[in-house]
Every structure is written in structure tokens, then in C-alpha cells.
Amino acid sequence: MFSKVAINNRGAVAQRVVRTLRSLGIKSVVFCSEADQDLPYVREADDFRVLGPPPPLESYLSHDRVLAAVIDCGADALHPGYGFLAEDADFAFKLKDLGVTFIGPQPQLLTVFGDKVNTQKELAKRGLPVNPATGILTGSLAERLAEALKLGFPLIVKPAGGGGGIGMIPALTPEKLAAALETAASQALRGFGRDQLYAERLIINPRHVEFQIVADGKDSFHLFERDCSIQRRRQKIVEEAGAPLLDRETVANLSKLVAQVMAEMGYDHVGTVETLYSPASGFVILEVNPRLQVEHAVTEEITGYDLVATQLKLASGSKIADLPPPPDEPLGHAVEVRVYAEDSRRFLPSPGLLKVFRPPSGTGIRVETGFVEGAKVTPFYDPMVAQVIAKGQDRAEAIARLAEALGQFEIEGIKTNLTFLKAMLTYEPFVAGQVSTGLTEELLKEPSYQALWGQ
């Protein structure tokens, strides 16, 4: 096992990794930007390095600055968290050249799984259903438009690398396509340091279901599925494990199949296979996320697995046979919400000082955050301030516990989406398990919800 691990990420994920490293007796070094250096998790680590100014391209996404910090602190491994450099094959190769372990798949695997287009081609070869898509869109704007137009409409433009909903821009008509390409490229460059794009067929209001897998390059297993259908701007805001109102035999068979295919492809880490589902299309594979995900906590709650510890073990050479056996059945149900510094009407960011910040606690409640009272939420990054997770013996109990916990969450100094989250948890279609990516818009149009602002 490693002696010192650097963490090139921020907020809740950095704090999460620090916690597991401490439990394993491994020293931690947090890399941070100038904007984040006063946040509490930076001081909780054994050491830290300031990478540079707040813009990600000058700090968390800068290969030169991150690699220099690795050399300076003497870490023998680096955990990329989720986002930033977590799927950057070029960076992983550079790290390997330094003799430092990347806590993720082998760099050559990132060249496949870090590129959504190549991933879909490889999965389709092995018999998995994929959504119709273009290759990487290249050439002049006219050439890129012509290639995307071959798919038909509606479609969605996406970054070839990265995730988290960033840079995913729908184009419902040909007239909207040029603007979608420009916006997606700009967001992808800011978020991931590369502006390569592709387009795929847009499924209207599907379910978003993802499968958590663990593999060692030869063997694999799955840790069930998560439903991440409740989204805003194509970014998840409510996640749960498992997925409600789906045929359990179909889900179980697909879980086993995706784990098997990932092993056949030589995948050697914790990863997630993301799918869309609708009655018309069935399941179609969207992409593989070769990294930890924000919503990993709900899987941990229903399996008893520490996925960060599992990442560290696999990266240090452990095999599937060395890991605890996965449970045969989920250990209850878990639901997570992402609490954002944004208003609950239009989801516009609301940076500022956390004058009051008192997360909830209680039976079955878990909170992940990188903030404390008195900290500042800056405008430079994703505005998530906390994840609140509730576990119950069944879905109804988990939802009830989560709703009660959100009622206890005290935040002052910024606007938050707590009003929206509490409304969603009591919204009849959600409570009934009738979830889809269109449910957020449905709730926003509800007269009872609009009445909260006198509309």
C-alpha cells in the first residue's frame, strides 16, 4: 500500500479521500487553488500544496503545476477525485513516467474509456446496446454541422472527455445546432481542458440508470445500480440505489453483463457504466466513467463497500480475490441529494459567505461536504456545498429520513436549492418511483411550487 497520496481535487471529494487515507494510515497531501486554500479539508490533510490561481486551467487542470507539486511533496500516488484530470490519459501517462501511481485505470485504458466515442464503439462490438452517435466532430463549422445532421433530430452535443453534465447541450432543431456546438466546446474547454465534441440521438425524458462495477483487469463484479434521473441542466441532483420500478431480472442481467464486458476489455479499477432507459428504447449505454463519482455514497450505503479504499487497493496491486465479496442483495435503500449554492427557481449560482452552515445528523444520515460555517463559496467551480445521504430499510424510509434531515439543514448567507430538494422528495410522482430526466421541469411547473414565490 502507498505511504503518501496526493489529492488533486476539491470540496467534498477531497475531504472524502482524506478520511479514507487516514483510516488506512496513509499520509495525505491536498492540492488546492488559491481560492480553496482556506477550506477546512485542506488543513485536515497531513500536508497541502497551492497550485495557483482559481481558474482550473491555471491550477487543477494544469499538468505542469500538478506534476511539479507531486514531485515537491514526494507522493507515491495521486488520487484525481472526480472531474478535472480524472479521465485525462495524457496526464496519467506523465504521472507514470515519474514513477507515481495514478489512482485509476491504467493510462492506456483511459485512452479508450476517457473518450466517449471510442467507448461506445468498443461496447457495441461486444454486443451491448448503444445510442446512435457521430464520431468526433472535426473540421470547419460547416463540416461539423453536416456530420451531426446525419443523425437526425432531436440530438445532444457532448464533450468527448469529461462528465458531470458539463458541456452537454441539446439541439432539438437544425437551427439550434451551431449554437449548441459553440457552447459545448467552450464549456468543455473550461471544464476539462479539451474541446473535442460528438453528437448523439437525444432520448426525451428517459431514466438515467448507472451500474457500479469493480474490476482488476481480468475478473469483475458489480455493486448493483443507481438511478440518477432527477437532474437540472443534465447534471444529477438526486440519486438513489437501487432504481425504482424497473424489472429486477432485466436489471440484474444487465448488471452482470456490463461487469463481464468491462473485464473482457481489461478494465482494472472502480468504474461506472451509464445508461439511459425508456420503454421505447430499452437500455442504451451512454458511456463509461473510469473514476469515482459524486453519487458513489449511495452504493456504499447499500453494500458496505468503501469505494475509495477499493480504488487504493486495486491501484496498489490487489485483485478481486483479495477484496471482500460483494453482497448478494442490496442492504436496504439509499437516496442522496446534492445541496447547491443556487436558487431553487432558476438554479442560478449564488456564491457568498456561509454565515450559518449546520448540516443535519441522525440515524441513517450521512453528509459529505468540504465546507464549514464561515467559509466562502466562490464563483470559480461547481456550486455544490454538500451531499446529504439517507439510508433506510426500504425506499420509503430512506426518503422520509432524507426529507426530515433537509428540514434540519441550516444555511444562511447564500441562496440554496433546499426548497427544490424538499419539494421533490414529497412530489407524488417521485414518491411513487415514477422518475425521469423530465421530472424536474414538471415540478417547476406545478402551481403549488410556483406559489412558493407568489407566482
C-alpha positions as CSV (number, residue, x, y, z in Angstrom):
1,M,0.0,0.0,0.0
2,F,1.1,3.6,-0.6
3,S,2.8,5.7,2.1
4,K,1.7,9.2,0.8
5,V,-1.1,10.0,-1.6
6,A,-1.7,13.4,-3.3
7,I,-5.3,14.5,-4.0
8,N,-5.8,16.8,-7.0
9,N,-9.4,17.8,-6.3
10,R,-11.5,19.9,-4.0
11,G,-14.5,20.1,-1.8
12,A,-16.4,17.0,-0.6
13,V,-14.4,14.6,-2.7
14,A,-11.1,15.8,-1.3
15,Q,-12.4,15.6,2.2
16,R,-13.8,12.1,1.4
17,V,-10.4,10.8,0.2
18,V,-8.5,12.3,3.1
19,R,-10.9,10.5,5.5
20,T,-10.2,7.1,3.9
21,L,-6.5,7.7,3.7
22,R,-6.4,8.5,7.4
23,S,-8.3,5.3,8.2
24,L,-5.7,3.3,6.3
25,G,-2.8,5.0,7.9
26,I,-1.7,6.7,4.7
27,K,-0.4,10.3,4.7
28,S,-2.4,12.7,2.5
29,V,-1.4,15.9,0.6
30,V,-4.2,18.0,-0.8
31,F,-3.6,20.1,-3.9
32,C,-5.7,23.3,-4.0
33,S,-6.1,26.6,-5.8
34,E,-5.6,29.9,-4.1
35,A,-9.4,30.2,-3.8
36,D,-9.7,26.9,-1.9
37,Q,-6.6,27.1,0.4
38,D,-8.6,28.2,3.5
39,L,-11.2,25.5,3.2
40,P,-11.2,23.0,6.2
41,Y,-10.3,19.8,4.4
42,V,-7.0,21.4,3.3
43,R,-6.0,21.7,6.9
44,E,-7.3,18.2,7.8
45,A,-4.9,16.6,5.4
46,D,-1.3,15.9,6.6
47,D,0.0,18.4,4.1
48,F,-1.1,20.6,1.2
49,R,0.3,22.5,-1.9
50,V,-1.2,25.6,-3.5
51,L,-1.2,25.0,-7.3
52,G,-2.0,28.5,-8.5
53,P,-4.8,31.0,-9.2
54,P,-8.5,30.0,-9.1
55,P,-9.2,29.3,-12.8
56,P,-9.0,25.4,-13.2
57,L,-6.7,25.7,-16.3
58,E,-4.2,27.5,-14.0
59,S,-4.5,25.1,-11.1
60,Y,-6.3,21.8,-11.0
61,L,-6.1,21.2,-14.8
62,S,-2.5,22.4,-15.3
63,H,-0.4,19.3,-15.9
64,D,2.9,21.2,-15.2
65,R,1.7,22.6,-11.9
66,V,0.2,19.4,-10.7
67,L,3.2,17.3,-11.6
68,A,5.5,19.8,-10.0
69,A,3.5,19.6,-6.8
70,V,3.7,15.8,-6.9
71,I,7.5,15.9,-7.2
72,D,7.7,18.5,-4.5
73,C,5.6,16.7,-1.9
74,G,7.1,13.3,-2.6
75,A,3.8,11.4,-3.0
76,D,4.0,7.9,-4.4
77,A,0.4,8.0,-5.8
78,L,-2.2,10.6,-6.8
79,H,-6.0,10.4,-6.4
80,P,-7.7,12.6,-9.1
81,G,-11.1,12.5,-7.4
82,Y,-13.9,13.0,-9.9
83,G,-13.7,15.6,-12.7
84,F,-10.6,17.7,-13.5
85,L,-7.8,15.2,-14.5
86,A,-9.6,12.0,-13.5
87,E,-10.1,10.9,-17.2
88,D,-7.0,12.5,-18.7
89,A,-4.9,9.8,-20.3
90,D,-2.1,12.2,-21.2
91,F,-1.7,13.3,-17.6
92,A,-1.8,9.7,-16.3
93,F,1.0,8.7,-18.7
94,K,3.1,11.6,-17.5
95,L,2.5,10.6,-13.9
96,K,3.5,7.0,-14.7
97,D,6.7,8.3,-16.3
98,L,7.5,9.9,-12.9
99,G,7.1,6.5,-11.2
100,V,3.9,7.8,-9.4
101,T,0.8,5.7,-9.4
102,F,-2.4,7.1,-10.8
103,I,-5.4,6.0,-8.6
104,G,-7.5,5.0,-11.6
105,P,-7.3,2.7,-14.6
106,Q,-4.1,2.2,-16.4
107,P,-3.4,5.2,-18.7
108,Q,-3.9,3.1,-21.9
109,L,-7.4,2.3,-20.7
110,L,-8.2,6.0,-20.3
111,T,-7.4,6.5,-23.9
112,V,-10.5,4.3,-24.6
113,F,-12.8,4.9,-21.6
114,G,-11.9,8.6,-21.3
115,D,-13.2,9.1,-24.8
116,K,-16.9,8.6,-25.0
117,V,-16.9,7.9,-28.8
118,N,-14.3,5.2,-28.7
119,T,-16.1,3.7,-25.6
120,Q,-19.4,3.3,-27.4
121,K,-17.7,1.7,-30.4
122,E,-15.9,-0.8,-28.2
123,L,-19.0,-1.7,-26.2
124,A,-21.1,-2.1,-29.4
125,K,-18.5,-4.6,-30.7
126,R,-19.2,-6.7,-27.6
127,G,-23.0,-6.7,-28.1
128,L,-24.0,-4.0,-25.7
129,P,-26.8,-1.6,-26.9
130,V,-25.5,1.9,-27.5
131,N,-27.2,5.1,-28.5
132,P,-26.7,6.3,-32.2
133,A,-23.9,8.8,-32.3
134,T,-21.4,10.5,-34.5
135,G,-17.6,10.2,-34.2
136,I,-15.5,13.1,-33.0
137,L,-16.7,16.2,-34.9
138,T,-13.8,17.8,-36.7
139,G,-13.1,20.3,-39.5
140,S,-14.9,23.6,-40.1
141,L,-18.2,24.5,-38.5
142,A,-20.0,23.6,-41.8
143,E,-18.3,20.2,-41.8
144,R,-19.2,19.5,-38.2
145,L,-22.8,20.6,-38.8
146,A,-23.1,18.3,-41.8
147,E,-21.8,15.3,-39.9
148,A,-24.1,15.9,-36.9
149,L,-27.1,16.5,-39.2
150,K,-26.8,12.9,-40.4
151,L,-28.1,11.7,-37.0
152,G,-31.5,13.4,-37.3
153,F,-33.2,15.3,-34.5
154,P,-33.5,15.7,-31.7
155,L,-29.9,15.3,-30.7
156,I,-27.4,16.4,-28.0
157,V,-23.9,17.6,-28.3
158,K,-21.4,16.3,-25.7
159,P,-17.7,16.6,-24.8
160,A,-15.7,13.5,-25.8
161,G,-14.0,13.6,-22.4
162,G,-15.2,14.6,-19.0
163,G,-18.6,14.3,-17.4
164,G,-20.9,15.7,-14.8
165,G,-23.3,17.2,-17.3
166,I,-20.8,19.9,-18.2
167,G,-20.9,20.8,-21.9
168,M,-24.0,18.6,-22.8
169,I,-26.1,20.9,-24.9
170,P,-29.3,19.7,-26.6
171,A,-30.3,20.7,-30.1
172,L,-33.9,20.0,-30.8
173,T,-33.8,21.5,-34.3
174,P,-31.2,22.2,-37.0
175,E,-31.4,25.9,-36.3
176,K,-30.1,25.3,-32.7
177,L,-27.1,23.1,-33.7
178,A,-24.5,25.7,-34.4
179,A,-25.0,27.5,-31.1
180,A,-25.0,24.1,-29.3
181,L,-21.6,23.2,-30.8
182,E,-20.1,26.6,-29.8
183,T,-21.5,26.5,-26.2
184,A,-20.5,22.8,-25.7
185,A,-16.9,23.5,-26.9
186,S,-16.5,26.5,-24.7
187,Q,-17.8,24.6,-21.6
188,A,-15.7,21.5,-22.3
189,L,-12.5,23.6,-22.7
190,R,-13.1,25.3,-19.4
191,G,-14.1,22.2,-17.6
192,F,-11.8,19.5,-19.0
193,G,-9.1,21.3,-20.9
194,R,-10.2,19.9,-24.3
195,D,-12.9,20.9,-26.7
196,Q,-13.5,17.7,-28.7
197,L,-17.2,17.1,-29.2
198,Y,-19.5,14.5,-30.6
199,A,-23.3,14.3,-31.0
200,E,-25.8,11.5,-30.2
201,R,-29.5,10.9,-30.5
202,L,-31.5,12.6,-27.7
203,I,-33.9,10.4,-25.9
204,I,-36.7,12.6,-24.5
205,N,-37.3,12.2,-20.7
206,P,-35.6,8.8,-20.2
207,R,-34.5,7.2,-17.0
208,H,-30.7,7.6,-16.2
209,V,-29.5,4.3,-14.7
210,E,-25.9,3.5,-14.0
211,F,-24.1,0.3,-12.9
212,Q,-21.2,0.3,-10.4
213,I,-18.5,-2.2,-11.3
214,V,-15.2,-3.2,-9.8
215,A,-12.6,-5.0,-11.9
216,D,-8.9,-6.0,-11.8
217,G,-8.1,-6.4,-15.5
218,K,-9.3,-10.0,-15.5
219,D,-12.2,-10.5,-13.1
220,S,-15.0,-8.2,-12.1
221,F,-18.2,-7.9,-10.1
222,H,-21.0,-5.3,-9.9
223,L,-22.4,-3.4,-6.9
224,F,-25.9,-3.0,-8.2
225,E,-27.3,0.0,-9.9
226,R,-28.2,3.7,-9.2
227,D,-31.0,5.8,-10.6
228,C,-29.8,9.3,-11.3
229,S,-32.8,10.6,-13.3
230,I,-33.5,13.7,-11.3
231,Q,-31.3,16.3,-13.0
232,R,-31.1,20.0,-13.8
233,R,-29.1,21.2,-16.9
234,R,-28.2,17.5,-17.4
235,Q,-26.5,17.4,-14.1
236,K,-27.6,15.0,-11.4
237,I,-29.2,16.4,-8.2
238,V,-31.0,13.4,-6.7
239,E,-29.6,9.8,-6.8
240,E,-30.7,6.6,-5.3
241,A,-29.7,2.9,-5.1
242,G,-31.3,0.9,-6.4
243,A,-33.5,2.1,-9.2
244,P,-37.3,2.0,-8.6
245,L,-40.0,0.4,-10.8
246,L,-37.7,-1.4,-13.1
247,D,-37.9,-5.1,-13.9
248,R,-35.5,-6.7,-11.4
249,E,-34.5,-9.6,-13.6
250,T,-33.6,-7.3,-16.6
251,V,-31.6,-5.0,-14.3
252,A,-29.8,-8.0,-12.7
253,N,-28.9,-9.5,-16.1
254,L,-27.6,-6.2,-17.4
255,S,-25.6,-5.6,-14.2
256,K,-23.8,-8.9,-14.7
257,L,-23.3,-8.4,-18.5
258,V,-21.7,-4.9,-18.2
259,A,-19.3,-6.2,-15.5
260,Q,-18.4,-9.1,-17.7
261,V,-17.8,-6.9,-20.7
262,M,-15.6,-4.5,-18.7
263,A,-13.5,-7.4,-17.6
264,E,-13.2,-8.7,-21.1
265,M,-11.9,-5.2,-22.1
266,G,-9.2,-5.4,-19.4
267,Y,-10.7,-2.7,-17.2
268,D,-8.8,-2.7,-13.9
269,H,-10.5,-0.2,-11.5
270,V,-13.7,1.0,-9.9
271,G,-15.9,2.4,-12.7
272,T,-19.5,3.2,-13.7
273,V,-21.4,2.2,-16.8
274,E,-24.0,4.8,-17.5
275,T,-27.2,4.0,-19.4
276,L,-30.5,5.6,-20.5
277,Y,-33.7,3.7,-20.3
278,S,-37.1,4.3,-21.9
279,P,-39.9,1.9,-22.7
280,A,-39.4,2.6,-26.4
281,S,-35.6,2.3,-26.5
282,G,-34.9,-0.1,-23.6
283,F,-31.5,0.3,-22.1
284,V,-28.8,2.0,-24.2
285,I,-25.2,2.5,-23.0
286,L,-24.2,6.2,-22.7
287,E,-20.6,6.0,-21.5
288,V,-18.2,4.5,-19.0
289,N,-16.9,6.8,-16.3
290,P,-13.5,5.4,-15.3
291,R,-13.4,7.1,-12.0
292,L,-15.2,7.7,-8.7
293,Q,-18.5,9.5,-8.9
294,V,-20.2,12.0,-6.7
295,E,-23.1,9.6,-6.1
296,H,-20.8,6.7,-5.0
297,A,-22.0,7.2,-1.4
298,V,-25.5,5.6,-2.1
299,T,-23.8,2.5,-3.4
300,E,-21.5,2.3,-0.3
301,E,-24.6,2.6,1.9
302,I,-26.4,-0.4,0.3
303,T,-23.3,-2.6,0.0
304,G,-21.0,-1.8,3.0
305,Y,-18.1,-1.2,0.5
306,D,-15.7,1.7,0.9
307,L,-15.1,2.5,-2.8
308,V,-12.2,4.8,-2.1
309,A,-10.4,2.1,-0.2
310,T,-11.2,-0.3,-3.0
311,Q,-9.6,2.2,-5.5
312,L,-6.5,2.3,-3.4
313,K,-6.2,-1.4,-3.1
314,L,-6.7,-2.1,-6.8
315,A,-4.2,0.6,-7.7
316,S,-1.6,-0.9,-5.3
317,G,-1.9,-4.3,-7.0
318,S,-4.8,-6.1,-5.2
319,K,-7.0,-8.4,-7.2
320,I,-10.7,-9.2,-7.0
321,A,-9.9,-12.3,-4.9
322,D,-8.3,-10.1,-2.3
323,L,-11.4,-7.9,-1.8
324,P,-14.4,-8.6,0.4
325,P,-17.1,-10.5,-1.5
326,P,-19.9,-8.2,-2.6
327,P,-23.4,-8.8,-1.0
328,D,-25.8,-10.9,-2.9
329,E,-28.6,-8.4,-2.3
330,P,-28.7,-4.7,-1.6
331,L,-28.6,-3.9,2.1
332,G,-31.6,-1.6,2.1
333,H,-32.1,1.6,0.0
334,A,-30.2,4.9,-0.1
335,V,-31.1,8.3,-1.5
336,E,-28.7,11.3,-2.0
337,V,-29.3,14.9,-2.8
338,R,-26.8,17.5,-3.9
339,V,-27.1,20.8,-2.0
340,Y,-26.1,23.6,-4.2
341,A,-25.3,27.3,-3.7
342,E,-28.0,28.3,-6.1
343,D,-31.6,29.4,-6.1
344,S,-34.5,27.0,-6.2
345,R,-36.3,28.7,-9.1
346,R,-33.8,29.0,-11.9
347,F,-30.8,27.2,-10.4
348,L,-28.5,30.2,-10.9
349,P,-25.3,30.1,-8.8
350,S,-25.2,32.0,-5.5
351,P,-21.7,32.3,-4.2
352,G,-21.0,34.0,-0.9
353,L,-20.1,33.6,2.7
354,L,-21.6,30.8,4.7
355,K,-22.7,32.8,7.7
356,V,-24.6,29.8,9.0
357,F,-23.8,26.2,7.9
358,R,-25.1,23.5,10.1
359,P,-25.6,20.1,8.3
360,P,-28.1,17.6,9.7
361,S,-27.3,14.4,11.5
362,G,-29.2,11.4,12.8
363,T,-30.0,7.8,12.3
364,G,-29.2,6.7,8.7
365,I,-27.9,10.2,7.7
366,R,-24.5,10.8,6.1
367,V,-23.2,14.2,5.0
368,E,-20.3,14.8,2.6
369,T,-19.0,18.4,2.4
370,G,-15.8,20.4,2.0
371,F,-17.3,23.5,3.8
372,V,-17.8,24.8,7.3
373,E,-19.5,27.8,8.8
374,G,-17.6,30.9,7.9
375,A,-16.2,29.5,4.7
376,K,-16.7,31.2,1.3
377,V,-18.4,29.6,-1.7
378,T,-16.5,31.1,-4.7
379,P,-17.8,31.5,-8.2
380,F,-14.9,29.6,-9.8
381,Y,-16.2,26.0,-9.5
382,D,-19.3,23.8,-9.3
383,P,-21.5,25.3,-6.6
384,M,-22.2,22.1,-4.7
385,V,-21.7,22.7,-1.0
386,A,-22.8,19.3,0.4
387,Q,-24.3,15.9,-0.3
388,V,-26.8,14.5,2.1
389,I,-27.4,10.8,2.0
390,A,-30.1,8.8,3.8
391,K,-30.3,5.1,4.2
392,G,-33.4,3.1,5.1
393,Q,-34.7,-0.5,5.2
394,D,-36.7,0.4,2.1
395,R,-37.1,3.4,-0.3
396,A,-40.0,4.9,1.7
397,E,-37.9,5.0,4.9
398,A,-34.9,6.4,3.1
399,I,-36.9,9.2,1.5
400,A,-38.7,10.1,4.8
401,R,-35.3,10.3,6.7
402,L,-33.8,12.4,4.0
403,A,-36.8,14.8,3.9
404,E,-36.5,15.2,7.7
405,A,-32.8,15.8,7.5
406,L,-33.1,18.5,4.9
407,G,-35.6,20.3,7.1
408,Q,-32.9,20.4,9.8
409,F,-30.2,21.8,7.4
410,E,-29.4,25.4,8.4
411,I,-27.7,27.6,5.8
412,E,-27.6,31.4,5.7
413,G,-25.6,33.8,3.6
414,I,-26.3,32.2,0.3
415,K,-29.3,31.0,-1.7
416,T,-29.6,27.2,-1.9
417,N,-31.7,24.6,-3.7
418,L,-33.0,23.2,-0.5
419,T,-36.6,24.4,-1.3
420,F,-36.5,22.5,-4.5
421,L,-35.0,19.3,-3.0
422,K,-37.6,19.2,-0.2
423,A,-40.4,19.7,-2.7
424,M,-39.0,16.9,-4.9
425,L,-38.9,14.4,-2.0
426,T,-42.6,15.0,-1.4
427,Y,-43.6,15.3,-5.1
428,E,-46.2,12.5,-5.7
429,P,-44.6,11.1,-8.9
430,F,-41.1,10.9,-7.2
431,V,-42.5,9.3,-4.1
432,A,-44.2,6.7,-6.4
433,G,-40.9,6.0,-8.1
434,Q,-42.1,7.5,-11.5
435,V,-38.8,9.2,-12.1
436,S,-37.3,10.6,-15.4
437,T,-35.0,13.3,-16.5
438,G,-38.0,15.4,-17.2
439,L,-39.4,15.3,-13.7
440,T,-37.6,18.5,-12.6
441,E,-39.3,20.5,-15.2
442,E,-42.6,19.0,-14.3
443,L,-42.2,20.0,-10.7
444,L,-41.1,23.5,-11.6
445,K,-44.4,24.0,-13.5
446,E,-46.6,22.8,-10.6
447,P,-48.9,25.6,-9.3
448,S,-48.1,24.6,-5.7
449,Y,-44.3,25.0,-6.4
450,Q,-44.7,28.3,-8.3
451,A,-46.9,29.6,-5.4
452,L,-43.8,29.4,-3.1
453,W,-42.7,32.6,-4.9
454,G,-46.1,34.2,-5.3
455,Q,-46.4,33.2,-9.0
